[in-house]
Amino acid sequence: MPVYEYVCTTCSHKFDKIQPMGATQAECPHCEQPARKAISLFTATATSEDGLPMPVTGIGGGGCCGGGCGCGV
Ligand SMILES: [Zn+2]
């Protein structure tokens, strides 16, 4: 299951929580108030929200040369 990073809206405590895909809510272990999702570590690494691998070609398009070499950018 993916690991989600949350930030408590009340005390700003940050914590990671392993939750089922698509989960958006978690409770702060510090003050037990609702926390909002900061980033999904799982999604940030290699997958989309559907849990499918994201095409590498879609990331940083044109990054090979910054458009300076005329490679198709
Ligand atoms: Zn808190």
N, CA, C, O and the ligand as a Tripos MOL2 file, in Angstrom:
@<TRIPOS>MOLECULE
protein
  293   291    74     0     0
PROTEIN
NO_CHARGES

@<TRIPOS>ATOM
      1 N           0.8500   -1.2000    0.0000 N.3       1 MET1
      2 CA          0.0000    0.0000    0.0000 C.3       1 MET1
      3 C           0.8830    1.2470    0.0000 C.2       1 MET1
      4 O           2.0110    1.2230    0.4920 O.2       1 MET1
      5 N           0.3670    2.3080   -0.5440 N.am      2 PRO2
      6 CA          1.1580    3.5420   -0.6180 C.3       2 PRO2
      7 C           1.3200    4.2110    0.7390 C.2       2 PRO2
      8 O           0.5000    4.0430    1.6410 O.2       2 PRO2
      9 N           2.3830    4.9610    0.8550 N.am      3 VAL3
     10 CA          2.6310    5.7400    2.0630 C.3       3 VAL3
     11 C           2.2800    7.1990    1.7640 C.2       3 VAL3
     12 O           2.7820    7.7920    0.8090 O.2       3 VAL3
     13 N           1.4220    7.7540    2.5890 N.am      4 TYR4
     14 CA          1.0350    9.1410    2.4060 C.3       4 TYR4
     15 C           1.6560   10.0020    3.4970 C.2       4 TYR4
     16 O           1.7860    9.5860    4.6480 O.2       4 TYR4
     17 N           2.0330   11.2010    3.1080 N.am      5 GLU5
     18 CA          2.5640   12.1290    4.0910 C.3       5 GLU5
     19 C           1.4870   13.1560    4.4120 C.2       5 GLU5
     20 O           0.8730   13.7460    3.5230 O.2       5 GLU5
     21 N           1.2830   13.3480    5.6860 N.am      6 TYR6
     22 CA          0.2470   14.2760    6.1310 C.3       6 TYR6
     23 C           0.8450   15.3930    6.9690 C.2       6 TYR6
     24 O           1.8860   15.2400    7.6090 O.2       6 TYR6
     25 N           0.1470   16.5240    6.9410 N.am      7 VAL7
     26 CA          0.5110   17.6300    7.8090 C.3       7 VAL7
     27 C          -0.7330   18.0040    8.5990 C.2       7 VAL7
     28 O          -1.7920   18.2670    8.0280 O.2       7 VAL7
     29 N          -0.5940   18.0230    9.9100 N.am      8 CYS8
     30 CA         -1.7180   18.3760   10.7470 C.3       8 CYS8
     31 C          -2.0490   19.8520   10.5750 C.2       8 CYS8
     32 O          -1.1700   20.7110   10.6270 O.2       8 CYS8
     33 N          -3.3180   20.1270   10.3710 N.am      9 THR9
     34 CA         -3.7200   21.5180   10.1790 C.3       9 THR9
     35 C          -3.7990   22.2680   11.4960 C.2       9 THR9
     36 O          -3.8950   23.4950   11.5190 O.2       9 THR9
     37 N          -3.7580   21.5340   12.5790 N.am     10 THR10
     38 CA         -3.8830   22.1620   13.8900 C.3      10 THR10
     39 C          -2.5240   22.4520   14.5320 C.2      10 THR10
     40 O          -2.2700   23.5590   15.0060 O.2      10 THR10
     41 N          -1.6490   21.4260   14.5370 N.am     11 CYS11
     42 CA         -0.3740   21.5980   15.2230 C.3      11 CYS11
     43 C           0.8230   21.5250   14.2750 C.2      11 CYS11
     44 O           1.9710   21.6100   14.7110 O.2      11 CYS11
     45 N           0.5540   21.3670   12.9810 N.am     12 SER12
     46 CA          1.6050   21.3200   11.9600 C.3      12 SER12
     47 C           2.5310   20.1200   12.0830 C.2      12 SER12
     48 O           3.6150   20.0960   11.5010 O.2      12 SER12
     49 N           2.1010   19.1400   12.8350 N.am     13 HIS13
     50 CA          2.8890   17.9220   12.9640 C.3      13 HIS13
     51 C           2.8490   17.1490   11.6470 C.2      13 HIS13
     52 O           1.7860   16.9740   11.0500 O.2      13 HIS13
     53 N           4.0140   16.6900   11.2040 N.am     14 LYS14
     54 CA          4.0820   15.9040    9.9680 C.3      14 LYS14
     55 C           4.2420   14.4370   10.3140 C.2      14 LYS14
     56 O           4.9840   14.0760   11.2260 O.2      14 LYS14
     57 N           3.5420   13.6060    9.5810 N.am     15 PHE15
     58 CA          3.6720   12.1760    9.8010 C.3      15 PHE15
     59 C           3.3410   11.4110    8.5300 C.2      15 PHE15
     60 O           2.6360   11.9040    7.6500 O.2      15 PHE15
     61 N           3.8640   10.2040    8.4590 N.am     16 ASP16
     62 CA          3.5870    9.3280    7.3270 C.3      16 ASP16
     63 C           2.5860    8.2720    7.7490 C.2      16 ASP16
     64 O           2.5930    7.8060    8.8880 O.2      16 ASP16
     65 N           1.7380    7.9070    6.8260 N.am     17 LYS17
     66 CA          0.7470    6.9030    7.1510 C.3      17 LYS17
     67 C           0.5280    6.0030    5.9470 C.2      17 LYS17
     68 O           0.3210    6.4710    4.8270 O.2      17 LYS17
     69 N           0.5770    4.7100    6.1990 N.am     18 ILE18
     70 CA          0.2890    3.7590    5.1310 C.3      18 ILE18
     71 C          -1.2130    3.5670    5.0650 C.2      18 ILE18
     72 O          -1.8450    3.1530    6.0380 O.2      18 ILE18
     73 N          -1.7760    3.8720    3.9050 N.am     19 GLN19
     74 CA         -3.2250    3.7910    3.7540 C.3      19 GLN19
     75 C          -3.5920    3.1590    2.4290 C.2      19 GLN19
     76 O          -2.7730    3.0790    1.5130 O.2      19 GLN19
     77 N          -4.8340    2.7100    2.3360 N.am     20 PRO20
     78 CA         -5.2970    2.1650    1.0570 C.3      20 PRO20
     79 C          -5.2290    3.2240   -0.0360 C.2      20 PRO20
     80 O          -5.3180    4.4220    0.2320 O.2      20 PRO20
     81 N          -5.0730    2.7690   -1.2500 N.am     21 MET21
     82 CA         -5.0230    3.6580   -2.3940 C.3      21 MET21
     83 C          -6.2240    4.5940   -2.4120 C.2      21 MET21
     84 O          -7.3640    4.1610   -2.2450 O.2      21 MET21
     85 N          -5.9600    5.8720   -2.6160 N.am     22 GLY22
     86 CA         -7.0460    6.8230   -2.7330 C.3      22 GLY22
     87 C          -7.4670    7.4640   -1.4300 C.2      22 GLY22
     88 O          -8.3180    8.3520   -1.4250 O.2      22 GLY22
     89 N          -6.8890    7.0330   -0.3310 N.am     23 ALA23
     90 CA         -7.2460    7.6300    0.9480 C.3      23 ALA23
     91 C          -6.7890    9.0800    0.9970 C.2      23 ALA23
     92 O          -5.7170    9.4200    0.4970 O.2      23 ALA23
     93 N          -7.6000    9.9190    1.5940 N.am     24 THR24
     94 CA         -7.2510   11.3340    1.6290 C.3      24 THR24
     95 C          -7.2910   11.9080    3.0390 C.2      24 THR24
     96 O          -6.9500   13.0730    3.2490 O.2      24 THR24
     97 N          -7.7000   11.1030    3.9930 N.am     25 GLN25
     98 CA         -7.8650   11.6270    5.3350 C.3      25 GLN25
     99 C          -7.0470   10.8200    6.3370 C.2      25 GLN25
    100 O          -6.8980    9.6050    6.2030 O.2      25 GLN25
    101 N          -6.5280   11.5050    7.3250 N.am     26 ALA26
    102 CA         -5.8310   10.8320    8.4080 C.3      26 ALA26
    103 C          -5.9400   11.7050    9.6480 C.2      26 ALA26
    104 O          -6.1970   12.9060    9.5700 O.2      26 ALA26
    105 N          -5.7410   11.0800   10.7690 N.am     27 GLU27
    106 CA         -5.8470   11.8100   12.0190 C.3      27 GLU27
    107 C          -4.4450   12.0200   12.5850 C.2      27 GLU27
    108 O          -3.6280   11.1000   12.5930 O.2      27 GLU27
    109 N          -4.1820   13.2010   13.0440 N.am     28 CYS28
    110 CA         -2.8860   13.5060   13.6200 C.3      28 CYS28
    111 C          -2.6630   12.6630   14.8820 C.2      28 CYS28
    112 O          -3.5010   12.6650   15.7830 O.2      28 CYS28
    113 N          -1.5450   11.9490   14.9490 N.am     29 PRO29
    114 CA         -1.2750   11.1180   16.1240 C.3      29 PRO29
    115 C          -0.9070   11.9700   17.3340 C.2      29 PRO29
    116 O          -0.8360   11.4810   18.4610 O.2      29 PRO29
    117 N          -0.6790   13.2250   17.0790 N.am     30 HIS30
    118 CA         -0.2150   14.1390   18.1190 C.3      30 HIS30
    119 C          -1.3990   14.7700   18.8570 C.2      30 HIS30
    120 O          -1.4680   14.7510   20.0860 O.2      30 HIS30
    121 N          -2.3130   15.3210   18.0870 N.am     31 CYS31
    122 CA         -3.4320   16.0400   18.7110 C.3      31 CYS31
    123 C          -4.7940   15.4690   18.3040 C.2      31 CYS31
    124 O          -5.8430   15.9470   18.7380 O.2      31 CYS31
    125 N          -4.7480   14.4270   17.4550 N.am     32 GLU32
    126 CA         -5.9700   13.7370   17.0550 C.3      32 GLU32
    127 C          -6.9470   14.6070   16.2790 C.2      32 GLU32
    128 O          -8.1550   14.3700   16.2780 O.2      32 GLU32
    129 N          -6.4010   15.6110   15.6240 N.am     33 GLN33
    130 CA         -7.2280   16.4370   14.7540 C.3      33 GLN33
    131 C          -6.9960   15.9960   13.3030 C.2      33 GLN33
    132 O          -5.9820   15.3700   12.9930 O.2      33 GLN33
    133 N          -7.9240   16.3220   12.4360 N.am     34 PRO34
    134 CA         -7.7570   15.9310   11.0260 C.3      34 PRO34
    135 C          -6.5210   16.5860   10.4160 C.2      34 PRO34
    136 O          -6.2350   17.7620   10.6360 O.2      34 PRO34
    137 N          -5.8090   15.7830    9.6470 N.am     35 ALA35
    138 CA         -4.6300   16.3030    8.9590 C.3      35 ALA35
    139 C          -4.8800   16.2710    7.4640 C.2      35 ALA35
    140 O          -5.6780   15.4740    6.9690 O.2      35 ALA35
    141 N          -4.2000   17.1340    6.7620 N.am     36 ARG36
    142 CA         -4.3650   17.1090    5.3070 C.3      36 ARG36
    143 C          -3.1510   16.4560    4.6730 C.2      36 ARG36
    144 O          -2.0450   16.4800    5.2120 O.2      36 ARG36
    145 N          -3.3960   15.8770    3.5210 N.am     37 LYS37
    146 CA         -2.3260   15.1760    2.8260 C.3      37 LYS37
    147 C          -1.3250   16.1850    2.2800 C.2      37 LYS37
    148 O          -1.6990   17.1610    1.6290 O.2      37 LYS37
    149 N          -0.0700   15.9410    2.5490 N.am     38 ALA38
    150 CA          0.9650   16.8170    2.0050 C.3      38 ALA38
    151 C           1.3360   16.3240    0.6180 C.2      38 ALA38
    152 O           0.9790   16.9410   -0.3860 O.2      38 ALA38
    153 N           2.0410   15.2310    0.5660 N.am     39 ILE39
    154 CA          2.3350   14.6030   -0.7100 C.3      39 ILE39
    155 C           2.2050   13.1060   -0.5450 C.2      39 ILE39
    156 O           2.2410   12.5860    0.5710 O.2      39 ILE39
    157 N           2.0580   12.4320   -1.6360 N.am     40 SER40
    158 CA          2.0950   10.9770   -1.5940 C.3      40 SER40
    159 C           3.4740   10.5290   -2.0190 C.2      40 SER40
    160 O           3.8880   10.7570   -3.1560 O.2      40 SER40
    161 N           4.1750    9.9010   -1.1190 N.am     41 LEU41
    162 CA          5.5150    9.4340   -1.4570 C.3      41 LEU41
    163 C           5.4470    8.3880   -2.5520 C.2      41 LEU41
    164 O           6.3110    8.3020   -3.4250 O.2      41 LEU41
    165 N           4.4070    7.6120   -2.4750 N.am     42 PHE42
    166 CA          4.2160    6.5520   -3.4610 C.3      42 PHE42
    167 C           4.0040    7.1410   -4.8490 C.2      42 PHE42
    168 O           4.6350    6.7260   -5.8210 O.2      42 PHE42
    169 N           3.1060    8.1150   -4.9210 N.am     43 THR43
    170 CA          2.8180    8.7490   -6.1910 C.3      43 THR43
    171 C           4.0180    9.5440   -6.7010 C.2      43 THR43
    172 O           4.2740    9.6160   -7.9030 O.2      43 THR43
    173 N           4.7400   10.1330   -5.7600 N.am     44 ALA44
    174 CA          5.8610   10.9850   -6.1550 C.3      44 ALA44
    175 C           6.9720   10.1770   -6.7970 C.2      44 ALA44
    176 O           7.7380   10.7060   -7.6020 O.2      44 ALA44
    177 N           7.0690    8.9090   -6.4530 N.am     45 THR45
    178 CA          8.1700    8.1320   -6.9900 C.3      45 THR45
    179 C           7.8980    7.6200   -8.3970 C.2      45 THR45
    180 O           8.6550    7.9130   -9.3220 O.2      45 THR45
    181 N           6.8330    6.8670   -8.5620 N.am     46 ALA46
    182 CA          6.7310    6.2320   -9.8700 C.3      46 ALA46
    183 C           5.3310    5.8920  -10.3530 C.2      46 ALA46
    184 O           5.1910    5.2740  -11.4080 O.2      46 ALA46
    185 N           4.3160    6.2630   -9.6400 N.am     47 THR47
    186 CA          3.0060    5.8050  -10.0750 C.3      47 THR47
    187 C           1.9740    6.9240  -10.1180 C.2      47 THR47
    188 O           2.1080    7.9500   -9.4510 O.2      47 THR47
    189 N           0.9590    6.6980  -10.9080 N.am     48 SER48
    190 CA         -0.1480    7.6360  -10.9640 C.3      48 SER48
    191 C          -1.1490    7.2930   -9.8690 C.2      48 SER48
    192 O          -0.9460    6.3470   -9.1080 O.2      48 SER48
    193 N          -2.2150    8.0540   -9.7920 N.am     49 GLU49
    194 CA         -3.2100    7.8040   -8.7600 C.3      49 GLU49
    195 C          -3.9380    6.4910   -8.9800 C.2      49 GLU49
    196 O          -4.5420    5.9490   -8.0540 O.2      49 GLU49
    197 N          -3.8840    5.9900  -10.1730 N.am     50 ASP50
    198 CA         -4.5210    4.7090  -10.4600 C.3      50 ASP50
    199 C          -3.6390    3.5420  -10.0460 C.2      50 ASP50
    200 O          -4.0600    2.3860  -10.0920 O.2      50 ASP50
    201 N          -2.4270    3.8490   -9.6470 N.am     51 GLY51
    202 CA         -1.5020    2.8000   -9.2790 C.3      51 GLY51
    203 C          -0.7640    2.2190  -10.4630 C.2      51 GLY51
    204 O          -0.0820    1.2010  -10.3530 O.2      51 GLY51
    205 N          -0.9100    2.8830  -11.6010 N.am     52 LEU52
    206 CA         -0.2150    2.4060  -12.7900 C.3      52 LEU52
    207 C           1.1030    3.1660  -12.9500 C.2      52 LEU52
    208 O           1.1960    4.3430  -12.6040 O.2      52 LEU52
    209 N           2.0920    2.4960  -13.4640 N.am     53 PRO53
    210 CA          3.3620    3.1910  -13.6800 C.3      53 PRO53
    211 C           3.1870    4.3530  -14.6460 C.2      53 PRO53
    212 O           2.5130    4.2330  -15.6700 O.2      53 PRO53
    213 N           3.7930    5.4610  -14.3120 N.am     54 MET54
    214 CA          3.7040    6.6090  -15.2030 C.3      54 MET54
    215 C           4.7730    6.4950  -16.2780 C.2      54 MET54
    216 O           5.8920    6.0570  -16.0110 O.2      54 MET54
    217 N           4.4230    6.8890  -17.4870 N.am     55 PRO55
    218 CA          5.4310    6.8400  -18.5550 C.3      55 PRO55
    219 C           6.5700    7.8040  -18.2680 C.2      55 PRO55
    220 O           6.3560    8.9880  -18.0120 O.2      55 PRO55
    221 N           7.7600    7.2820  -18.3140 N.am     56 VAL56
    222 CA          8.9340    8.0880  -18.0050 C.3      56 VAL56
    223 C           9.0790    9.2290  -18.9970 C.2      56 VAL56
    224 O           9.5840   10.3020  -18.6650 O.2      56 VAL56
    225 N           8.6330    8.9830  -20.2080 N.am     57 THR57
    226 CA          8.7770   10.0010  -21.2440 C.3      57 THR57
    227 C           7.9290   11.2260  -20.9640 C.2      57 THR57
    228 O           8.1660   12.2960  -21.5250 O.2      57 THR57
    229 N           6.9350   11.0700  -20.0930 N.am     58 GLY58
    230 CA          6.0680   12.1900  -19.7940 C.3      58 GLY58
    231 C           6.6350   13.1120  -18.7390 C.2      58 GLY58
    232 O           6.0560   14.1560  -18.4390 O.2      58 GLY58
    233 N           7.7620   12.7310  -18.1790 N.am     59 ILE59
    234 CA          8.3440   13.5240  -17.1050 C.3      59 ILE59
    235 C           9.5220   14.3400  -17.6330 C.2      59 ILE59
    236 O          10.4500   13.7990  -18.2350 O.2      59 ILE59
    237 N           9.4710   15.6190  -17.4030 N.am     60 GLY60
    238 CA         10.5990   16.4670  -17.7970 C.3      60 GLY60
    239 C          10.8350   16.4580  -19.2850 C.2      60 GLY60
    240 O          11.9810   16.4050  -19.7330 O.2      60 GLY60
    241 N           9.7760   16.5080  -20.0540 N.am     61 GLY61
    242 CA          9.9160   16.4820  -21.5040 C.3      61 GLY61
    243 C          10.8080   17.6200  -22.0000 C.2      61 GLY61
    244 O          10.6760   18.7600  -21.5550 O.2      61 GLY61
    245 N          11.6890   17.3110  -22.8990 N.am     62 GLY62
    246 CA         12.5900   18.3300  -23.4440 C.3      62 GLY62
    247 C          13.7640   18.5960  -22.5500 C.2      62 GLY62
    248 O          14.5460   19.5130  -22.8000 O.2      62 GLY62
    249 N          13.9010   17.7960  -21.4970 N.am     63 GLY63
    250 CA         14.9500   18.0580  -20.5230 C.3      63 GLY63
    251 C          16.3430   17.6690  -20.9820 C.2      63 GLY63
    252 O          17.3300   18.0100  -20.3310 O.2      63 GLY63
    253 N          16.4310   16.9600  -22.0930 N.am     64 CYS64
    254 CA         17.7320   16.4570  -22.5240 C.3      64 CYS64
    255 C          18.6500   17.5860  -22.9410 C.2      64 CYS64
    256 O          19.8710   17.4980  -22.8070 O.2      64 CYS64
    257 N          18.0460   18.6490  -23.4470 N.am     65 CYS65
    258 CA         18.9040   19.7050  -23.9780 C.3      65 CYS65
    259 C          18.3420   21.0980  -23.6940 C.2      65 CYS65
    260 O          18.9840   22.1100  -23.9750 O.2      65 CYS65
    261 N          17.1420   21.1290  -23.1390 N.am     66 GLY66
    262 CA         16.5310   22.4270  -22.8820 C.3      66 GLY66
    263 C          16.0510   23.1050  -24.1520 C.2      66 GLY66
    264 O          15.7290   24.2930  -24.1450 O.2      66 GLY66
    265 N          16.0040   22.3680  -25.2170 N.am     67 GLY67
    266 CA         15.5010   22.9160  -26.4630 C.3      67 GLY67
    267 C          16.5960   23.5360  -27.3130 C.2      67 GLY67
    268 O          16.3240   24.0540  -28.3960 O.2      67 GLY67
    269 N          17.8080   23.4890  -26.8410 N.am     68 GLY68
    270 CA         18.8850   24.1700  -27.5470 C.3      68 GLY68
    271 C          19.4740   23.3970  -28.7090 C.2      68 GLY68
    272 O          20.1570   23.9690  -29.5580 O.2      68 GLY68
    273 N          19.2140   22.0950  -28.7500 N.am     69 CYS69
    274 CA         19.8830   21.2970  -29.7820 C.3      69 CYS69
    275 C          18.9670   20.9270  -30.9320 C.2      69 CYS69
    276 O          19.3900   20.2810  -31.8900 O.2      69 CYS69
    277 N          17.7030   21.3400  -30.8340 N.am     70 GLY70
    278 CA         16.7900   21.0530  -31.9330 C.3      70 GLY70
    279 C          16.4440   19.5930  -32.0580 C.2      70 GLY70
    280 O          16.2430   19.0980  -33.1670 O.2      70 GLY70
    281 N          16.3690   18.8870  -30.9410 N.am     71 CYS71
    282 CA         16.1090   17.4540  -30.9790 C.3      71 CYS71
    283 C          14.6100   17.1600  -31.0420 C.2      71 CYS71
    284 O          14.2030   16.0180  -30.8290 O.2      71 CYS71
    285 N          13.8070   18.1360  -31.3230 N.am     72 GLY72
    286 CA         12.3880   17.8740  -31.4420 C.3      72 GLY72
    287 C          11.5550   18.6070  -30.4110 C.2      72 GLY72
    288 O          10.3470   18.3860  -30.3280 O.2      72 GLY72
    289 N          12.1550   19.4530  -29.6420 N.am     73 VAL73
    290 CA         11.4430   20.2240  -28.6360 C.3      73 VAL73
    291 C          10.7100   21.3810  -29.3270 C.2      73 VAL73
    292 O          10.0370   22.1700  -28.6620 O.2      73 VAL73
    293 ZN         -1.8260   17.6800   15.2850 Zn       74 ZN74
@<TRIPOS>BOND
     1     1     2 1
     2     2     3 1
     3     3     4 2
     4     3     5 am
     5     5     6 1
     6     6     7 1
     7     7     8 2
     8     7     9 am
     9     9    10 1
    10    10    11 1
    11    11    12 2
    12    11    13 am
    13    13    14 1
    14    14    15 1
    15    15    16 2
    16    15    17 am
    17    17    18 1
    18    18    19 1
    19    19    20 2
    20    19    21 am
    21    21    22 1
    22    22    23 1
    23    23    24 2
    24    23    25 am
    25    25    26 1
    26    26    27 1
    27    27    28 2
    28    27    29 am
    29    29    30 1
    30    30    31 1
    31    31    32 2
    32    31    33 am
    33    33    34 1
    34    34    35 1
    35    35    36 2
    36    35    37 am
    37    37    38 1
    38    38    39 1
    39    39    40 2
    40    39    41 am
    41    41    42 1
    42    42    43 1
    43    43    44 2
    44    43    45 am
    45    45    46 1
    46    46    47 1
    47    47    48 2
    48    47    49 am
    49    49    50 1
    50    50    51 1
    51    51    52 2
    52    51    53 am
    53    53    54 1
    54    54    55 1
    55    55    56 2
    56    55    57 am
    57    57    58 1
    58    58    59 1
    59    59    60 2
    60    59    61 am
    61    61    62 1
    62    62    63 1
    63    63    64 2
    64    63    65 am
    65    65    66 1
    66    66    67 1
    67    67    68 2
    68    67    69 am
    69    69    70 1
    70    70    71 1
    71    71    72 2
    72    71    73 am
    73    73    74 1
    74    74    75 1
    75    75    76 2
    76    75    77 am
    77    77    78 1
    78    78    79 1
    79    79    80 2
    80    79    81 am
    81    81    82 1
    82    82    83 1
    83    83    84 2
    84    83    85 am
    85    85    86 1
    86    86    87 1
    87    87    88 2
    88    87    89 am
    89    89    90 1
    90    90    91 1
    91    91    92 2
    92    91    93 am
    93    93    94 1
    94    94    95 1
    95    95    96 2
    96    95    97 am
    97    97    98 1
    98    98    99 1
    99    99   100 2
   100    99   101 am
   101   101   102 1
   102   102   103 1
   103   103   104 2
   104   103   105 am
   105   105   106 1
   106   106   107 1
   107   107   108 2
   108   107   109 am
   109   109   110 1
   110   110   111 1
   111   111   112 2
   112   111   113 am
   113   113   114 1
   114   114   115 1
   115   115   116 2
   116   115   117 am
   117   117   118 1
   118   118   119 1
   119   119   120 2
   120   119   121 am
   121   121   122 1
   122   122   123 1
   123   123   124 2
   124   123   125 am
   125   125   126 1
   126   126   127 1
   127   127   128 2
   128   127   129 am
   129   129   130 1
   130   130   131 1
   131   131   132 2
   132   131   133 am
   133   133   134 1
   134   134   135 1
   135   135   136 2
   136   135   137 am
   137   137   138 1
   138   138   139 1
   139   139   140 2
   140   139   141 am
   141   141   142 1
   142   142   143 1
   143   143   144 2
   144   143   145 am
   145   145   146 1
   146   146   147 1
   147   147   148 2
   148   147   149 am
   149   149   150 1
   150   150   151 1
   151   151   152 2
   152   151   153 am
   153   153   154 1
   154   154   155 1
   155   155   156 2
   156   155   157 am
   157   157   158 1
   158   158   159 1
   159   159   160 2
   160   159   161 am
   161   161   162 1
   162   162   163 1
   163   163   164 2
   164   163   165 am
   165   165   166 1
   166   166   167 1
   167   167   168 2
   168   167   169 am
   169   169   170 1
   170   170   171 1
   171   171   172 2
   172   171   173 am
   173   173   174 1
   174   174   175 1
   175   175   176 2
   176   175   177 am
   177   177   178 1
   178   178   179 1
   179   179   180 2
   180   179   181 am
   181   181   182 1
   182   182   183 1
   183   183   184 2
   184   183   185 am
   185   185   186 1
   186   186   187 1
   187   187   188 2
   188   187   189 am
   189   189   190 1
   190   190   191 1
   191   191   192 2
   192   191   193 am
   193   193   194 1
   194   194   195 1
   195   195   196 2
   196   195   197 am
   197   197   198 1
   198   198   199 1
   199   199   200 2
   200   199   201 am
   201   201   202 1
   202   202   203 1
   203   203   204 2
   204   203   205 am
   205   205   206 1
   206   206   207 1
   207   207   208 2
   208   207   209 am
   209   209   210 1
   210   210   211 1
   211   211   212 2
   212   211   213 am
   213   213   214 1
   214   214   215 1
   215   215   216 2
   216   215   217 am
   217   217   218 1
   218   218   219 1
   219   219   220 2
   220   219   221 am
   221   221   222 1
   222   222   223 1
   223   223   224 2
   224   223   225 am
   225   225   226 1
   226   226   227 1
   227   227   228 2
   228   227   229 am
   229   229   230 1
   230   230   231 1
   231   231   232 2
   232   231   233 am
   233   233   234 1
   234   234   235 1
   235   235   236 2
   236   235   237 am
   237   237   238 1
   238   238   239 1
   239   239   240 2
   240   239   241 am
   241   241   242 1
   242   242   243 1
   243   243   244 2
   244   243   245 am
   245   245   246 1
   246   246   247 1
   247   247   248 2
   248   247   249 am
   249   249   250 1
   250   250   251 1
   251   251   252 2
   252   251   253 am
   253   253   254 1
   254   254   255 1
   255   255   256 2
   256   255   257 am
   257   257   258 1
   258   258   259 1
   259   259   260 2
   260   259   261 am
   261   261   262 1
   262   262   263 1
   263   263   264 2
   264   263   265 am
   265   265   266 1
   266   266   267 1
   267   267   268 2
   268   267   269 am
   269   269   270 1
   270   270   271 1
   271   271   272 2
   272   271   273 am
   273   273   274 1
   274   274   275 1
   275   275   276 2
   276   275   277 am
   277   277   278 1
   278   278   279 1
   279   279   280 2
   280   279   281 am
   281   281   282 1
   282   282   283 1
   283   283   284 2
   284   283   285 am
   285   285   286 1
   286   286   287 1
   287   287   288 2
   288   287   289 am
   289   289   290 1
   290   290   291 1
   291   291   292 2
@<TRIPOS>SUBSTRUCTURE
     1 MET1         2 RESIDUE 1 A MET
     2 PRO2         6 RESIDUE 1 A PRO
     3 VAL3        10 RESIDUE 1 A VAL
     4 TYR4        14 RESIDUE 1 A TYR
     5 GLU5        18 RESIDUE 1 A GLU
     6 TYR6        22 RESIDUE 1 A TYR
     7 VAL7        26 RESIDUE 1 A VAL
     8 CYS8        30 RESIDUE 1 A CYS
     9 THR9        34 RESIDUE 1 A THR
    10 THR10       38 RESIDUE 1 A THR
    11 CYS11       42 RESIDUE 1 A CYS
    12 SER12       46 RESIDUE 1 A SER
    13 HIS13       50 RESIDUE 1 A HIS
    14 LYS14       54 RESIDUE 1 A LYS
    15 PHE15       58 RESIDUE 1 A PHE
    16 ASP16       62 RESIDUE 1 A ASP
    17 LYS17       66 RESIDUE 1 A LYS
    18 ILE18       70 RESIDUE 1 A ILE
    19 GLN19       74 RESIDUE 1 A GLN
    20 PRO20       78 RESIDUE 1 A PRO
    21 MET21       82 RESIDUE 1 A MET
    22 GLY22       86 RESIDUE 1 A GLY
    23 ALA23       90 RESIDUE 1 A ALA
    24 THR24       94 RESIDUE 1 A THR
    25 GLN25       98 RESIDUE 1 A GLN
    26 ALA26      102 RESIDUE 1 A ALA
    27 GLU27      106 RESIDUE 1 A GLU
    28 CYS28      110 RESIDUE 1 A CYS
    29 PRO29      114 RESIDUE 1 A PRO
    30 HIS30      118 RESIDUE 1 A HIS
    31 CYS31      122 RESIDUE 1 A CYS
    32 GLU32      126 RESIDUE 1 A GLU
    33 GLN33      130 RESIDUE 1 A GLN
    34 PRO34      134 RESIDUE 1 A PRO
    35 ALA35      138 RESIDUE 1 A ALA
    36 ARG36      142 RESIDUE 1 A ARG
    37 LYS37      146 RESIDUE 1 A LYS
    38 ALA38      150 RESIDUE 1 A ALA
    39 ILE39      154 RESIDUE 1 A ILE
    40 SER40      158 RESIDUE 1 A SER
    41 LEU41      162 RESIDUE 1 A LEU
    42 PHE42      166 RESIDUE 1 A PHE
    43 THR43      170 RESIDUE 1 A THR
    44 ALA44      174 RESIDUE 1 A ALA
    45 THR45      178 RESIDUE 1 A THR
    46 ALA46      182 RESIDUE 1 A ALA
    47 THR47      186 RESIDUE 1 A THR
    48 SER48      190 RESIDUE 1 A SER
    49 GLU49      194 RESIDUE 1 A GLU
    50 ASP50      198 RESIDUE 1 A ASP
    51 GLY51      202 RESIDUE 1 A GLY
    52 LEU52      206 RESIDUE 1 A LEU
    53 PRO53      210 RESIDUE 1 A PRO
    54 MET54      214 RESIDUE 1 A MET
    55 PRO55      218 RESIDUE 1 A PRO
    56 VAL56      222 RESIDUE 1 A VAL
    57 THR57      226 RESIDUE 1 A THR
    58 GLY58      230 RESIDUE 1 A GLY
    59 ILE59      234 RESIDUE 1 A ILE
    60 GLY60      238 RESIDUE 1 A GLY
    61 GLY61      242 RESIDUE 1 A GLY
    62 GLY62      246 RESIDUE 1 A GLY
    63 GLY63      250 RESIDUE 1 A GLY
    64 CYS64      254 RESIDUE 1 A CYS
    65 CYS65      258 RESIDUE 1 A CYS
    66 GLY66      262 RESIDUE 1 A GLY
    67 GLY67      266 RESIDUE 1 A GLY
    68 GLY68      270 RESIDUE 1 A GLY
    69 CYS69      274 RESIDUE 1 A CYS
    70 GLY70      278 RESIDUE 1 A GLY
    71 CYS71      282 RESIDUE 1 A CYS
    72 GLY72      286 RESIDUE 1 A GLY
    73 VAL73      290 RESIDUE 1 A VAL
    74 ZN74       293 GROUP 0 **** ****
